[in-house]
Amino acid sequence: EAEGLAAQNAALQASAAASNASMAELQGRLAVLEEQVQAATAVAAAARDKQVAATRQAELAASLVASTQALQSELAGCKQQLASAHAQLEEAKDRLAQELSAGAALRTALGEREGEVCAVHEPLSQELAAMWASEGVHAERAALASQLAATDSELAAAQCPLLAQQGGPTANAQCVEASFAGTEAGGAGADAGRHHDQSSPCGGGGGGGELGLPAATYQHGTPCLTLAMLELRRLLGHGMPQDG
């Protein structure tokens, strides 16, 4: 029995040694598998990062393409606006050139017309100056002025009753007094009227100076003007109106 037990013990020990060797081999293989798993995990993580980077890169590329297309569209619109503005500028230049040409032609025509007017105006001015310098005109005016001055008494007699009815004695007396005071001013008015007419063919003759009338006879709104004109009609041979 002792020998049998010893043999069994030896067999068990040999079996245990074999089991230990097998366990050691399994542990080595497990370590290798763990290393392989770690390596595969690292490879998978790298592949995942690479995929994420590729996706992000694709997104950026798509965004860049869209931005480029938008910028190209805006650039095309800007080019069209620039071309339109350039065309409008050319049209404005053409219109300005036409207006400048028309203005130059107008200035030329005005210069020619001014020369024609001056050529006509000069002899007319000389003729008018000669006419006013004529002794006959001066004599006629002097005679008319003397005739009007001689009728001052009649004018005063005719004015006083009429003014008494219209404006009161104070205003009437002032008007009559101014009318007589203007008799001597009539001669100066005639000279001033002639001088004014020489400077302007359309001159008004300086109040009563055109016909040598007293200055007071040209006060608008007073009967003096009416009476003076009636007297002038009488002196010129037109007669007096029948209705007074």
C-alpha positions as CSV (number, residue, x, y, z in Angstrom):
1,E,0.0,0.0,0.0
2,A,2.8,2.4,0.8
3,E,4.4,1.7,-2.6
4,G,1.0,2.3,-4.2
5,L,0.5,5.5,-2.4
6,A,4.0,6.7,-3.4
7,A,3.3,5.9,-7.0
8,Q,0.1,7.8,-6.9
9,N,1.8,10.7,-5.3
10,A,4.5,10.7,-7.9
11,A,1.8,10.6,-10.6
12,L,0.0,13.5,-9.0
13,Q,3.1,15.5,-8.7
14,A,3.9,14.8,-12.4
15,S,0.4,15.8,-13.3
16,A,0.6,18.9,-11.2
17,A,3.9,19.8,-12.9
18,A,2.3,19.3,-16.3
19,S,-0.6,21.5,-15.3
20,N,1.7,24.2,-14.0
21,A,3.6,24.1,-17.3
22,S,0.3,24.3,-19.2
23,M,-0.8,27.2,-17.0
24,A,2.4,29.1,-17.7
25,E,2.0,28.6,-21.4
26,L,-1.6,29.8,-21.2
27,Q,-0.6,32.9,-19.2
28,G,2.0,33.7,-21.9
29,R,-0.5,33.3,-24.6
30,L,-3.0,35.5,-22.7
31,A,-0.3,38.2,-22.4
32,V,0.2,38.1,-26.1
33,L,-3.5,38.4,-26.7
34,E,-3.7,41.3,-24.4
35,E,-1.0,43.1,-26.3
36,Q,-2.7,42.3,-29.6
37,V,-6.0,43.7,-28.1
38,Q,-4.3,46.9,-27.0
39,A,-2.7,47.3,-30.4
40,A,-6.0,46.7,-32.2
41,T,-7.6,49.2,-29.9
42,A,-5.0,51.8,-30.7
43,V,-5.4,51.1,-34.4
44,A,-9.2,51.4,-34.1
45,A,-8.8,54.7,-32.2
46,A,-6.4,56.1,-34.9
47,A,-8.8,54.9,-37.6
48,R,-11.7,56.6,-35.8
49,D,-9.8,59.9,-35.5
50,K,-8.8,59.7,-39.1
51,Q,-12.4,59.2,-40.1
52,V,-13.5,62.2,-38.0
53,A,-10.7,64.3,-39.5
54,A,-11.7,63.2,-43.0
55,T,-15.4,64.1,-42.3
56,R,-14.4,67.5,-40.9
57,Q,-12.1,68.1,-43.9
58,A,-15.0,67.2,-46.3
59,E,-17.3,69.6,-44.5
60,L,-14.7,72.4,-44.7
61,A,-14.2,71.7,-48.4
62,A,-17.9,71.9,-49.0
63,S,-18.2,75.2,-47.0
64,L,-15.2,76.6,-49.0
65,V,-16.8,75.7,-52.3
66,A,-20.1,77.3,-51.3
67,S,-18.3,80.5,-50.1
68,T,-16.3,80.6,-53.3
69,Q,-19.5,80.3,-55.4
70,A,-21.2,83.1,-53.3
71,L,-18.1,85.4,-53.7
72,Q,-18.1,84.7,-57.5
73,S,-21.8,85.6,-57.7
74,E,-21.2,88.8,-55.8
75,L,-18.2,89.6,-58.0
76,A,-20.2,89.0,-61.1
77,G,-22.9,91.4,-59.8
78,C,-20.2,94.0,-58.9
79,K,-18.8,93.7,-62.4
80,Q,-22.3,94.3,-63.9
81,Q,-22.8,97.3,-61.7
82,L,-19.4,98.7,-62.7
83,A,-20.1,98.1,-66.4
84,S,-23.5,99.9,-66.0
85,A,-21.9,102.8,-64.1
86,H,-19.2,103.0,-66.8
87,A,-21.8,103.1,-69.5
88,Q,-23.7,105.9,-67.6
89,L,-20.5,107.8,-67.2
90,E,-19.8,107.6,-70.9
91,E,-23.4,108.8,-71.7
92,A,-22.9,111.7,-69.2
93,K,-19.6,112.5,-70.9
94,D,-21.3,112.5,-74.3
95,R,-24.2,114.7,-73.0
96,L,-21.7,117.1,-71.5
97,A,-19.7,117.3,-74.7
98,Q,-22.9,118.0,-76.6
99,E,-24.0,120.7,-74.1
100,L,-20.5,122.2,-74.2
101,S,-20.6,122.2,-78.0
102,A,-24.1,123.7,-78.0
103,G,-23.0,126.3,-75.4
104,A,-20.0,127.2,-77.6
105,A,-22.3,127.5,-80.6
106,L,-24.7,129.6,-78.6
107,R,-21.9,131.9,-77.4
108,T,-20.7,132.2,-81.0
109,A,-24.2,133.1,-82.2
110,L,-24.6,135.5,-79.3
111,G,-21.3,137.2,-80.2
112,E,-22.3,137.5,-83.8
113,R,-25.7,138.9,-82.7
114,E,-24.1,141.3,-80.3
115,G,-21.9,142.5,-83.1
116,E,-24.9,143.0,-85.3
117,V,-26.8,144.9,-82.5
118,C,-23.8,147.1,-81.8
119,A,-23.4,147.8,-85.5
120,V,-27.0,148.9,-85.6
121,H,-27.0,150.6,-82.3
122,E,-24.0,152.9,-82.9
123,P,-25.5,154.8,-85.9
124,L,-28.9,154.9,-84.2
125,S,-27.3,156.4,-81.1
126,Q,-25.5,159.0,-83.2
127,E,-28.7,159.8,-85.1
128,L,-30.6,160.2,-81.8
129,A,-27.8,162.4,-80.3
130,A,-27.9,164.5,-83.5
131,M,-31.7,164.8,-83.2
132,W,-31.6,165.9,-79.6
133,A,-28.9,168.4,-80.5
134,S,-31.0,169.9,-83.2
135,E,-31.7,173.6,-82.5
136,G,-35.2,173.2,-84.0
137,V,-36.2,170.7,-81.3
138,H,-34.8,172.9,-78.6
139,A,-36.6,175.9,-79.9
140,E,-39.9,174.0,-80.2
141,R,-39.6,172.8,-76.6
142,A,-38.7,176.2,-75.4
143,A,-41.7,177.7,-77.1
144,L,-44.0,175.1,-75.7
145,A,-42.6,175.6,-72.2
146,S,-43.1,179.3,-72.5
147,Q,-46.7,178.8,-73.7
148,L,-47.4,176.5,-70.8
149,A,-45.8,178.9,-68.3
150,A,-48.0,181.7,-69.7
151,T,-51.1,179.6,-68.9
152,D,-50.2,179.1,-65.2
153,S,-52.7,181.7,-64.2
154,E,-55.5,179.9,-66.1
155,L,-54.5,176.6,-64.5
156,A,-54.6,178.1,-61.0
157,A,-58.0,179.6,-61.7
158,A,-59.3,176.2,-63.0
159,Q,-57.7,174.2,-60.3
160,C,-58.9,176.0,-57.2
161,P,-62.7,175.3,-57.6
162,L,-62.1,171.8,-58.7
163,L,-59.7,171.0,-55.8
164,A,-62.0,172.7,-53.4
165,Q,-64.6,170.1,-54.2
166,Q,-62.3,167.1,-54.0
167,G,-59.5,167.5,-51.4
168,G,-60.1,170.4,-49.1
169,P,-58.6,173.9,-49.1
170,T,-55.3,172.9,-47.4
171,A,-54.4,170.2,-49.9
172,N,-55.8,172.3,-52.8
173,A,-53.6,175.2,-51.9
174,Q,-50.6,173.0,-51.6
175,C,-51.3,171.4,-55.0
176,V,-51.8,174.8,-56.7
177,E,-48.7,176.2,-55.0
178,A,-46.7,173.2,-56.1
179,S,-48.0,173.6,-59.6
180,F,-46.8,177.2,-59.8
181,A,-43.5,176.4,-58.1
182,G,-43.0,173.7,-60.7
183,T,-43.1,176.2,-63.5
184,E,-39.5,177.1,-63.2
185,A,-38.6,173.4,-62.5
186,G,-40.2,172.6,-65.8
187,G,-37.2,174.0,-67.7
188,A,-34.7,172.1,-65.6
189,G,-36.9,169.0,-66.1
190,A,-36.8,169.4,-69.8
191,D,-33.0,169.6,-69.7
192,A,-32.9,166.5,-67.4
193,G,-35.4,164.8,-69.7
194,R,-33.2,165.4,-72.7
195,H,-30.1,164.1,-70.9
196,H,-32.0,161.0,-69.8
197,D,-33.3,160.4,-73.3
198,Q,-29.8,160.5,-74.7
199,S,-28.7,157.8,-72.3
200,S,-31.8,155.6,-73.0
201,P,-34.0,155.7,-76.2
202,C,-36.9,154.5,-74.1
203,G,-36.4,157.0,-71.3
204,G,-39.5,158.6,-69.6
205,G,-38.2,162.1,-69.8
206,G,-37.7,162.9,-66.1
207,G,-41.3,163.5,-64.9
208,G,-42.6,166.6,-66.6
209,G,-39.3,167.2,-68.4
210,E,-40.4,165.4,-71.6
211,L,-42.6,168.3,-72.6
212,G,-41.3,171.0,-70.2
213,L,-44.4,170.7,-68.0
214,P,-44.3,171.8,-64.3
215,A,-43.2,168.9,-62.1
216,A,-46.4,169.1,-60.0
217,T,-48.6,168.3,-63.0
218,Y,-47.2,164.7,-62.8
219,Q,-48.4,163.9,-59.3
220,H,-50.6,160.8,-59.8
221,G,-54.0,160.9,-58.2
222,T,-54.3,164.7,-58.2
223,P,-56.4,166.9,-60.5
224,C,-53.2,168.7,-61.5
225,L,-52.4,166.1,-64.1
226,T,-55.9,166.3,-65.6
227,L,-55.9,170.1,-65.9
228,A,-52.4,170.2,-67.3
229,M,-53.3,167.7,-70.0
230,L,-56.5,169.7,-70.9
231,E,-54.4,172.8,-71.2
232,L,-51.9,170.9,-73.3
233,R,-54.7,169.7,-75.7
234,R,-55.8,173.3,-76.0
235,L,-52.3,174.5,-76.8
236,L,-51.7,171.8,-79.4
237,G,-55.0,172.7,-81.2
238,H,-57.0,169.6,-80.2
239,G,-59.7,171.7,-78.5
240,M,-61.3,171.1,-75.1
241,P,-63.7,168.1,-74.5
242,Q,-67.3,169.2,-74.6
243,D,-68.2,167.5,-71.4
244,G,-65.7,169.6,-69.4
